[in-house]
Amino acid sequence: MLAVLRIFILLIPFLLPFLGAPDLYPSAISSWSLAALLAFLGLWTVFKGLPLEKLSHVKWPIFLFVLSLVLSATLSSQPTRALPEIANYAAALLLFLAVSSLPHDEKQRLVPVLLLSAFLISLFSIYQYFWGFQHLQEYASSEKITDGFVLEKIRARRVFFLFMTPGILGSYLAMTIPLAL
């Protein structure tokens, strides 16, 4: 079961674009990958049990986080679009609970998987910087994309591989720096 968790942790950054933007990627991959992730993590927490004694110091922040999600989704100007987004947060929360239920040595074995994922994203980002923008420019021209935000990112050659903005990519990679050290 730990091997499946490692695979999910490795693939989550590559699935994020599909999970976070169903309007842009309405394909079945978004719903199937999210459903598989939620099912696996749900079963993990059921079979492994919740480490309530380990979570005693974060139970109130988790409760407030879940409460704020529910309130923001129900009080949203478009609740029908906001409610499905809770599944993305539920997956992240279940992943947190699954990893927190692991013993320390198994958590340590997950670190190389996270670093491998960040390394792969770094390699793809380097590819995008040197060669990918030319392909992206050709694609934008052929599809007659006129969105100023997209064209500005292509023109500025700011890498954003797999993520919506360069800042999100940088934040993801910056989170792995302490793990690498």
ROSE-4610 file (N, C-alpha, C; in Angstrom, 1 decimal, always signed):
// ROSE-4610
residu = [M/M/M/L/L/L/A/A/A/V/V/V/L/L/L/R/R/R/I/I/I/F/F/F/I/I/I/L/L/L/L/L/L/I/I/I/P/P/P/F/F/F/L/L/L/L/L/L/P/P/P/F/F/F/L/L/L/G/G/G/A/A/A/P/P/P/D/D/D/L/L/L/Y/Y/Y/P/P/P/S/S/S/A/A/A/I/I/I/S/S/S/S/S/S/W/W/W/S/S/S/L/L/L/A/A/A/A/A/A/L/L/L/L/L/L/A/A/A/F/F/F/L/L/L/G/G/G/L/L/L/W/W/W/T/T/T/V/V/V/F/F/F/K/K/K/G/G/G/L/L/L/P/P/P/L/L/L/E/E/E/K/K/K/L/L/L/S/S/S/H/H/H/V/V/V/K/K/K/W/W/W/P/P/P/I/I/I/F/F/F/L/L/L/F/F/F/V/V/V/L/L/L/S/S/S/L/L/L/V/V/V/L/L/L/S/S/S/A/A/A/T/T/T/L/L/L/S/S/S/S/S/S/Q/Q/Q/P/P/P/T/T/T/R/R/R/A/A/A/L/L/L/P/P/P/E/E/E/I/I/I/A/A/A/N/N/N/Y/Y/Y/A/A/A/A/A/A/A/A/A/L/L/L/L/L/L/L/L/L/F/F/F/L/L/L/A/A/A/V/V/V/S/S/S/S/S/S/L/L/L/P/P/P/H/H/H/D/D/D/E/E/E/K/K/K/Q/Q/Q/R/R/R/L/L/L/V/V/V/P/P/P/V/V/V/L/L/L/L/L/L/L/L/L/S/S/S/A/A/A/F/F/F/L/L/L/I/I/I/S/S/S/L/L/L/F/F/F/S/S/S/I/I/I/Y/Y/Y/Q/Q/Q/Y/Y/Y/F/F/F/W/W/W/G/G/G/F/F/F/Q/Q/Q/H/H/H/L/L/L/Q/Q/Q/E/E/E/Y/Y/Y/A/A/A/S/S/S/S/S/S/E/E/E/K/K/K/I/I/I/T/T/T/D/D/D/G/G/G/F/F/F/V/V/V/L/L/L/E/E/E/K/K/K/I/I/I/R/R/R/A/A/A/R/R/R/R/R/R/V/V/V/F/F/F/F/F/F/L/L/L/F/F/F/M/M/M/T/T/T/P/P/P/G/G/G/I/I/I/L/L/L/G/G/G/S/S/S/Y/Y/Y/L/L/L/A/A/A/M/M/M/T/T/T/I/I/I/P/P/P/L/L/L/A/A/A/L/L/L]
num = [1/1/1/2/2/2/3/3/3/4/4/4/5/5/5/6/6/6/7/7/7/8/8/8/9/9/9/10/10/10/11/11/11/12/12/12/13/13/13/14/14/14/15/15/15/16/16/16/17/17/17/18/18/18/19/19/19/20/20/20/21/21/21/22/22/22/23/23/23/24/24/24/25/25/25/26/26/26/27/27/27/28/28/28/29/29/29/30/30/30/31/31/31/32/32/32/33/33/33/34/34/34/35/35/35/36/36/36/37/37/37/38/38/38/39/39/39/40/40/40/41/41/41/42/42/42/43/43/43/44/44/44/45/45/45/46/46/46/47/47/47/48/48/48/49/49/49/50/50/50/51/51/51/52/52/52/53/53/53/54/54/54/55/55/55/56/56/56/57/57/57/58/58/58/59/59/59/60/60/60/61/61/61/62/62/62/63/63/63/64/64/64/65/65/65/66/66/66/67/67/67/68/68/68/69/69/69/70/70/70/71/71/71/72/72/72/73/73/73/74/74/74/75/75/75/76/76/76/77/77/77/78/78/78/79/79/79/80/80/80/81/81/81/82/82/82/83/83/83/84/84/84/85/85/85/86/86/86/87/87/87/88/88/88/89/89/89/90/90/90/91/91/91/92/92/92/93/93/93/94/94/94/95/95/95/96/96/96/97/97/97/98/98/98/99/99/99/100/100/100/101/101/101/102/102/102/103/103/103/104/104/104/105/105/105/106/106/106/107/107/107/108/108/108/109/109/109/110/110/110/111/111/111/112/112/112/113/113/113/114/114/114/115/115/115/116/116/116/117/117/117/118/118/118/119/119/119/120/120/120/121/121/121/122/122/122/123/123/123/124/124/124/125/125/125/126/126/126/127/127/127/128/128/128/129/129/129/130/130/130/131/131/131/132/132/132/133/133/133/134/134/134/135/135/135/136/136/136/137/137/137/138/138/138/139/139/139/140/140/140/141/141/141/142/142/142/143/143/143/144/144/144/145/145/145/146/146/146/147/147/147/148/148/148/149/149/149/150/150/150/151/151/151/152/152/152/153/153/153/154/154/154/155/155/155/156/156/156/157/157/157/158/158/158/159/159/159/160/160/160/161/161/161/162/162/162/163/163/163/164/164/164/165/165/165/166/166/166/167/167/167/168/168/168/169/169/169/170/170/170/171/171/171/172/172/172/173/173/173/174/174/174/175/175/175/176/176/176/177/177/177/178/178/178/179/179/179/180/180/180/181/181/181]
x = [+0.8/+0.0/+0.9/+2.0/+2.9/+3.5/+3.6/+4.1/+3.1/+1.8/+0.7/+0.7/+0.9/+1.0/+2.2/+3.3/+4.5/+4.2/+3.5/+3.1/+2.2/+1.2/+0.3/+1.1/+2.0/+2.8/+3.6/+4.2/+5.0/+4.1/+2.9/+2.1/+1.2/+1.0/+0.1/+0.4/+1.7/+2.0/+1.7/+1.8/+1.5/+0.0/-0.8/-2.2/-2.9/-2.2/-2.8/-3.5/-2.8/-3.5/-4.9/-5.0/-6.3/-7.3/-6.8/-7.7/-8.1/-7.3/-7.6/-8.4/-8.5/-9.2/-10.1/-11.2/-12.1/-12.7/-12.7/-13.2/-12.2/-10.9/-9.9/-9.6/-9.8/-9.5/-10.8/-11.8/-13.0/-13.0/-11.8/-11.7/-11.9/-12.1/-12.3/-11.2/-10.0/-8.8/-8.9/-9.5/-9.7/-10.6/-11.7/-12.6/-12.1/-11.6/-11.1/-9.9/-8.9/-7.8/-8.1/-9.0/-9.4/-10.2/-11.1/-11.8/-10.9/-9.9/-9.0/-8.2/-7.7/-6.9/-7.8/-9.0/-9.9/-10.2/-10.5/-10.8/-9.6/-8.4/-7.3/-7.0/-7.0/-6.7/-7.7/-9.0/-10.1/-9.9/-9.6/-9.4/-8.1/-7.1/-5.9/-6.2/-6.9/-7.2/-8.2/-9.1/-10.0/-9.2/-8.3/-7.5/-6.4/-5.7/-4.6/-5.1/-6.3/-6.8/-6.2/-7.0/-6.5/-5.6/-4.4/-3.5/-3.9/-5.0/-5.6/-4.6/-3.8/-2.9/-1.8/-1.4/-0.4/-1.0/-2.3/-3.0/-3.6/-3.4/-4.1/-3.7/-2.4/-2.0/-2.5/-3.0/-3.5/-5.0/-5.7/-7.1/-7.9/-7.7/-8.4/-8.1/-6.9/-6.6/-7.3/-7.3/-7.9/-9.4/-10.0/-11.4/-11.8/-11.0/-11.3/-11.1/-10.1/-9.9/-11.0/-11.5/-12.7/-13.9/-14.1/-15.2/-15.2/-14.0/-13.9/-14.1/-13.7/-14.0/-15.5/-16.2/-17.6/-18.3/-18.0/-18.6/-18.3/-17.1/-16.8/-17.5/-17.6/-18.3/-19.8/-20.4/-21.9/-22.3/-21.4/-21.7/-21.2/-20.6/-20.1/-21.2/-20.8/-21.8/-22.2/-21.3/-21.7/-21.4/-22.3/-22.0/-22.0/-22.6/-22.6/-21.2/-20.4/-19.1/-18.1/-18.4/-17.5/-17.5/-18.7/-18.8/-17.9/-17.8/-16.9/-15.4/-15.0/-13.7/-13.3/-14.3/-14.0/-13.3/-13.6/-12.9/-11.4/-10.9/-9.5/-8.9/-9.5/-9.1/-9.2/-10.2/-10.4/-9.2/-8.8/-7.7/-6.4/-6.2/-5.0/-5.1/-6.2/-6.4/-6.2/-6.8/-6.6/-5.2/-4.5/-3.1/-2.3/-2.6/-2.0/-2.2/-3.5/-3.8/-3.1/-3.1/-2.4/-0.9/-0.3/+1.2/+1.4/+0.5/+0.7/+0.5/-0.2/-0.4/+0.8/+1.8/+3.0/+4.0/+4.7/+5.8/+6.9/+7.8/+8.8/+9.7/+10.1/+11.0/+10.3/+9.0/+8.2/+8.1/+7.9/+7.8/+9.1/+10.2/+11.6/+11.7/+11.1/+11.2/+10.3/+9.5/+8.7/+9.4/+10.4/+11.2/+11.8/+12.5/+13.1/+12.0/+10.8/+9.8/+9.4/+9.3/+9.0/+10.1/+11.3/+12.5/+12.5/+12.2/+12.2/+11.1/+10.0/+8.9/+9.3/+9.9/+10.4/+11.5/+12.4/+13.5/+12.9/+11.9/+11.3/+10.6/+9.9/+9.3/+10.3/+11.5/+12.5/+13.1/+13.3/+13.8/+12.8/+11.5/+10.5/+10.4/+10.7/+10.7/+11.9/+13.0/+14.2/+13.9/+13.3/+12.9/+12.0/+11.0/+10.1/+10.8/+11.8/+12.5/+13.3/+14.0/+14.9/+14.2/+13.2/+12.6/+11.1/+10.5/+9.1/+8.3/+8.9/+8.2/+8.0/+8.9/+8.7/+7.5/+7.4/+6.2/+4.9/+5.0/+3.9/+3.4/+4.4/+4.1/+3.4/+3.9/+3.3/+1.9/+1.7/+0.4/-0.6/-0.1/-1.0/-1.3/-0.4/-0.7/-1.7/-1.5/-2.3/-3.8/-3.9/-5.2/-5.8/-5.1/-5.5/-5.9/-5.0/-5.1/-4.7/-5.6/-5.3/-5.3/-5.4/-5.4/-4.1/-4.2/-3.0/-2.1/-2.7/-2.0/-1.1/-1.7/-0.9/+0.2/-0.1/+0.9/+2.0/+1.7/+2.7/+3.7/+3.1/+4.0/+4.9/+4.3/+5.2/+6.3/+5.9/+6.8/+7.9/+7.5/+8.5/+9.3/+9.0/+9.7/+9.8/+8.7/+8.6/+8.0/+8.8/+8.4/+7.3/+6.3/+5.2/+4.8/+5.6/+5.3/+4.4/+3.3/+2.2/+1.4/+1.9/+1.2/+0.6/-0.3/-1.0/-0.2/+0.7/+1.6/+3.0/+3.9/+5.3/+5.5/+4.7/+4.8/+4.4/+3.4/+3.0/+4.1/+4.6/+5.7/+6.9/+7.3/+8.4/+8.1/+6.9/+6.5/+6.6/+6.1/+6.2/+7.7/+8.5/+9.9/+10.6/+10.2/+10.8/+10.5/+9.3/+9.0/+9.9/+10.4/+11.3/+12.7/+13.1/+14.5/+14.9/+14.0/+14.4/+14.5/+13.7/+13.8/+15.1/+15.6/+16.8/+18.0/+17.9/+19.0/+19.0]
y = [-1.2/+0.0/+1.3/+1.1/+2.3/+2.6/+1.5/+1.7/+2.5/+2.3/+3.0/+4.5/+4.7/+6.0/+6.8/+6.1/+6.7/+7.1/+6.2/+6.5/+7.7/+7.8/+9.0/+10.2/+10.2/+11.4/+11.8/+10.8/+11.2/+11.8/+11.3/+11.7/+13.0/+13.3/+14.4/+15.7/+16.1/+17.4/+17.3/+16.1/+16.0/+16.0/+15.6/+15.6/+16.9/+17.7/+19.0/+19.8/+20.0/+20.8/+20.3/+19.0/+18.3/+18.4/+18.3/+18.3/+19.7/+20.7/+22.1/+22.9/+22.5/+23.3/+22.5/+22.0/+21.2/+21.9/+23.2/+24.0/+23.9/+23.9/+23.9/+22.4/+21.5/+20.1/+19.3/+19.3/+18.6/+17.1/+16.6/+15.2/+14.3/+13.0/+12.1/+11.9/+12.3/+12.1/+12.9/+14.0/+14.8/+14.1/+13.7/+13.1/+11.7/+10.9/+9.6/+9.6/+10.5/+10.6/+11.1/+12.1/+12.6/+11.5/+10.8/+9.7/+8.6/+8.3/+7.2/+7.7/+8.9/+9.4/+9.5/+10.0/+10.1/+8.7/+7.7/+6.4/+5.7/+5.8/+5.2/+5.9/+7.2/+7.8/+7.6/+7.5/+7.2/+5.8/+4.8/+3.4/+3.4/+4.1/+4.2/+4.6/+5.7/+6.2/+5.3/+4.6/+3.6/+2.4/+1.8/+0.6/+0.9/+2.0/+2.4/+3.1/+3.7/+4.4/+5.8/+6.7/+8.1/+8.1/+8.7/+8.8/+10.0/+9.8/+10.9/+11.5/+10.6/+11.1/+11.9/+11.6/+12.4/+13.7/+13.7/+14.9/+15.8/+15.6/+16.3/+17.8/+18.1/+19.5/+20.3/+19.5/+20.2/+19.9/+19.4/+19.0/+20.3/+21.4/+22.6/+23.3/+23.4/+24.0/+23.2/+21.9/+21.1/+21.3/+21.4/+21.6/+23.0/+24.0/+25.4/+25.5/+24.7/+24.7/+24.1/+22.9/+22.3/+23.2/+23.8/+24.7/+25.9/+26.4/+27.6/+27.1/+25.9/+25.4/+25.3/+24.7/+24.5/+25.8/+26.7/+28.0/+28.8/+28.8/+29.5/+28.9/+27.6/+26.9/+27.2/+27.1/+27.3/+28.8/+29.7/+31.1/+31.8/+31.0/+31.5/+32.0/+32.9/+33.4/+32.3/+31.3/+30.2/+28.9/+28.5/+27.3/+26.0/+26.0/+24.7/+24.5/+25.6/+25.5/+25.3/+25.9/+25.9/+24.5/+23.9/+22.6/+21.5/+21.3/+20.3/+20.5/+21.8/+22.1/+21.6/+21.3/+20.7/+19.4/+18.7/+17.4/+17.5/+18.6/+18.8/+19.0/+19.8/+20.0/+18.8/+18.0/+16.7/+15.8/+15.7/+14.9/+15.3/+16.6/+17.1/+16.8/+17.0/+16.7/+15.2/+14.3/+12.9/+12.5/+13.1/+12.8/+13.2/+14.3/+14.7/+13.7/+13.2/+12.2/+10.9/+10.5/+9.2/+9.3/+10.4/+10.5/+10.6/+11.3/+11.4/+10.1/+9.2/+7.9/+7.0/+7.4/+6.5/+6.7/+5.6/+5.7/+6.6/+7.1/+8.1/+7.5/+6.2/+5.7/+5.6/+5.3/+5.3/+6.7/+7.7/+9.1/+9.5/+9.0/+9.3/+8.7/+7.6/+6.9/+7.6/+8.5/+9.3/+10.5/+11.0/+12.2/+12.0/+10.9/+10.7/+10.8/+10.3/+10.4/+11.8/+12.6/+14.1/+14.8/+14.4/+15.0/+14.6/+13.4/+12.9/+13.6/+13.8/+14.6/+16.0/+16.7/+18.0/+18.1/+17.1/+17.0/+16.8/+16.0/+15.8/+17.1/+17.7/+19.0/+20.0/+20.0/+21.0/+20.7/+19.4/+19.1/+19.5/+19.3/+19.7/+21.2/+21.9/+23.3/+23.9/+23.2/+23.6/+23.4/+22.3/+22.1/+23.2/+23.6/+24.6/+25.9/+26.2/+27.5/+27.5/+26.5/+26.5/+26.2/+25.2/+24.8/+24.9/+24.8/+24.7/+26.0/+27.1/+28.4/+28.5/+28.0/+28.1/+27.2/+26.0/+25.2/+25.9/+26.5/+27.1/+28.3/+29.1/+30.2/+29.7/+28.6/+28.1/+27.6/+27.0/+26.5/+27.7/+28.7/+29.9/+30.5/+30.6/+31.2/+30.4/+29.0/+28.2/+28.1/+28.2/+28.2/+29.6/+30.6/+32.0/+32.5/+32.1/+32.5/+33.9/+34.8/+36.2/+36.7/+35.8/+36.1/+36.8/+38.0/+38.8/+38.2/+37.5/+36.9/+35.7/+34.9/+33.8/+34.3/+35.3/+35.8/+36.5/+37.2/+37.9/+36.9/+35.7/+34.7/+34.1/+33.9/+33.3/+34.3/+35.6/+36.6/+36.8/+36.8/+37.0/+35.8/+34.6/+33.3/+33.0/+33.2/+32.8/+31.4/+30.5/+29.1/+28.8/+28.0/+27.7/+26.2/+25.4/+24.0/+23.4/+22.9/+22.2/+23.0/+24.2/+25.0/+26.2/+26.9/+28.0/+29.2/+29.5/+30.7/+30.3/+31.1/+30.8/+30.9/+31.7/+31.8/+30.5/+29.8/+28.6/+27.5/+27.5/+26.6/+26.8/+28.1/+28.4/+28.1/+28.2/+27.9/+26.4/+25.6/+24.2/+23.7/+24.2/+23.8/+24.4/+25.5/+26.1/+25.2/+24.6/+23.7/+22.5/+22.1/+20.9/+21.2/+22.5/+22.8/+22.3/+22.6/+22.0/+20.5/+19.8/+18.4/+17.9/+18.7/+18.3/+18.6/+19.5/+19.8/+18.9]
z = [+0.0/+0.0/+0.0/+0.6/+0.7/-0.8/-1.6/-2.9/-3.7/-3.5/-4.2/-3.8/-2.5/-2.0/-2.6/-2.8/-3.4/-4.9/-5.6/-7.0/-7.0/-6.1/-6.1/-5.8/-4.8/-4.5/-5.6/-6.4/-7.6/-8.7/-8.8/-10.0/-9.7/-8.4/-8.1/-8.7/-8.7/-9.4/-10.9/-11.5/-13.0/-13.2/-12.2/-12.4/-12.0/-11.2/-10.7/-11.8/-13.0/-13.9/-14.3/-14.4/-14.7/-13.6/-12.4/-11.2/-10.9/-11.1/-10.7/-11.7/-12.9/-13.9/-14.8/-14.3/-15.1/-16.3/-16.2/-17.4/-18.5/-18.2/-19.2/-19.7/-18.8/-19.1/-18.7/-19.5/-19.2/-19.4/-19.6/-20.0/-18.7/-19.0/-17.9/-17.0/-17.4/-16.6/-15.3/-15.3/-14.1/-13.1/-13.5/-12.6/-12.1/-13.1/-12.7/-11.8/-12.1/-11.2/-9.8/-9.8/-8.4/-7.7/-8.4/-7.7/-7.2/-8.0/-7.6/-6.4/-6.5/-5.3/-4.1/-4.2/-3.0/-2.5/-3.4/-2.9/-2.2/-2.8/-2.2/-0.9/-0.8/+0.5/+1.5/+1.1/+2.0/+2.6/+1.7/+2.2/+3.1/+2.7/+3.5/+5.0/+5.1/+6.4/+7.2/+6.5/+7.1/+7.6/+6.8/+7.2/+8.1/+8.0/+8.8/+10.1/+10.0/+11.2/+11.2/+11.8/+12.0/+13.2/+13.1/+14.2/+15.1/+15.8/+16.6/+17.7/+18.2/+19.2/+18.6/+17.3/+16.6/+16.2/+15.9/+15.4/+16.4/+17.7/+18.7/+18.7/+18.2/+18.2/+16.9/+15.9/+14.7/+14.5/+15.5/+15.2/+15.0/+15.8/+15.7/+14.4/+14.0/+12.6/+11.5/+11.6/+10.5/+10.6/+11.7/+11.8/+11.3/+11.6/+11.1/+9.6/+9.1/+7.7/+6.9/+7.4/+6.8/+6.9/+8.1/+8.2/+7.3/+7.1/+6.2/+4.7/+4.4/+3.0/+2.8/+3.8/+3.6/+3.6/+4.5/+4.5/+3.2/+2.7/+1.5/+0.3/+0.2/-0.9/-0.9/+0.3/+0.4/+0.3/+0.7/+0.6/-0.7/-1.6/-2.8/-3.7/-4.6/-5.6/-6.6/-6.7/-7.6/-6.9/-5.9/-5.1/-5.9/-7.1/-7.8/-8.4/-8.7/-9.1/-8.0/-6.8/-5.7/-5.0/-4.9/-4.1/-4.7/-6.0/-6.5/-6.1/-5.9/-5.6/-4.2/-3.4/-2.1/-2.2/-3.3/-3.5/-3.6/-4.2/-4.3/-2.9/-2.1/-0.8/+0.1/-0.1/+0.6/+0.3/-1.0/-1.4/-0.7/-0.6/+0.1/+1.6/+2.2/+3.6/+3.9/+3.0/+3.2/+3.0/+2.1/+1.9/+3.1/+3.7/+5.0/+6.1/+6.2/+7.2/+6.9/+5.7/+5.3/+5.7/+5.3/+5.6/+7.1/+7.8/+9.2/+10.0/+9.4/+10.0/+9.9/+9.0/+8.8/+9.9/+10.2/+11.1/+10.5/+11.4/+10.9/+9.8/+9.9/+8.9/+7.5/+7.5/+6.2/+5.6/+6.5/+6.1/+5.4/+6.0/+5.5/+4.1/+3.8/+2.5/+1.4/+1.9/+0.9/+0.4/+1.1/+0.7/-0.6/-0.9/-2.3/-3.4/-3.1/-4.1/-4.4/-3.4/-3.5/-4.3/-4.0/-4.6/-6.1/-6.4/-7.8/-8.6/-8.0/-8.6/-8.9/-8.0/-8.2/-9.2/-9.2/-10.2/-11.6/-11.8/-13.1/-13.6/-12.7/-13.0/-13.4/-12.7/-13.0/-14.4/-14.8/-16.1/-17.2/-17.0/-18.0/-18.0/-16.9/-16.9/-17.7/-17.5/-18.3/-19.8/-20.1/-21.5/-22.0/-21.2/-21.6/-21.9/-21.0/-21.2/-22.5/-22.8/-23.9/-25.2/-25.2/-26.5/-26.5/-25.3/-25.3/-25.7/-25.4/-25.8/-27.3/-28.0/-29.5/-29.9/-29.3/-29.6/-29.1/-27.9/-27.4/-28.2/-28.7/-29.6/-30.9/-31.4/-32.7/-32.4/-31.3/-30.9/-30.7/-30.0/-29.7/-31.1/-32.0/-33.3/-34.1/-34.1/-34.9/-34.3/-33.0/-32.4/-32.2/-32.7/-32.6/-31.2/-30.3/-28.9/-28.7/-28.2/-28.1/-26.6/-25.7/-24.3/-23.9/-23.4/-23.1/-22.0/-21.1/-20.0/-20.6/-21.4/-22.0/-22.9/-23.8/-24.7/-24.0/-22.8/-22.1/-21.4/-20.9/-20.3/-21.4/-22.6/-23.7/-24.1/-24.2/-24.6/-23.6/-22.3/-21.2/-20.9/-21.5/-21.3/-19.8/-19.1/-17.7/-17.6/-17.2/-17.1/-16.2/-16.6/-15.7/-15.9/-16.4/-16.8/-15.8/-16.2/-15.4/-14.4/-14.2/-13.2/-13.9/-13.3/-14.0/-14.1/-13.1/-13.2/-12.8/-13.2/-12.8/-11.3/-10.6/-9.1/-8.4/-8.9/-8.3/-8.6/-9.8/-10.0/-9.1/-9.0/-8.1/-6.6/-6.2/-4.8/-4.6/-5.6/-5.5/-5.4/-6.2/-6.2/-5.0/-4.5/-3.3/-2.0/-2.1/-0.9/-0.8/-2.0/-1.9/-1.5/-1.5/-1.2/+0.2/+1.3/+2.6/+2.6/+1.8/+1.8/+1.1/+0.1/-0.6/+0.3/+1.2/+2.1/+3.3]
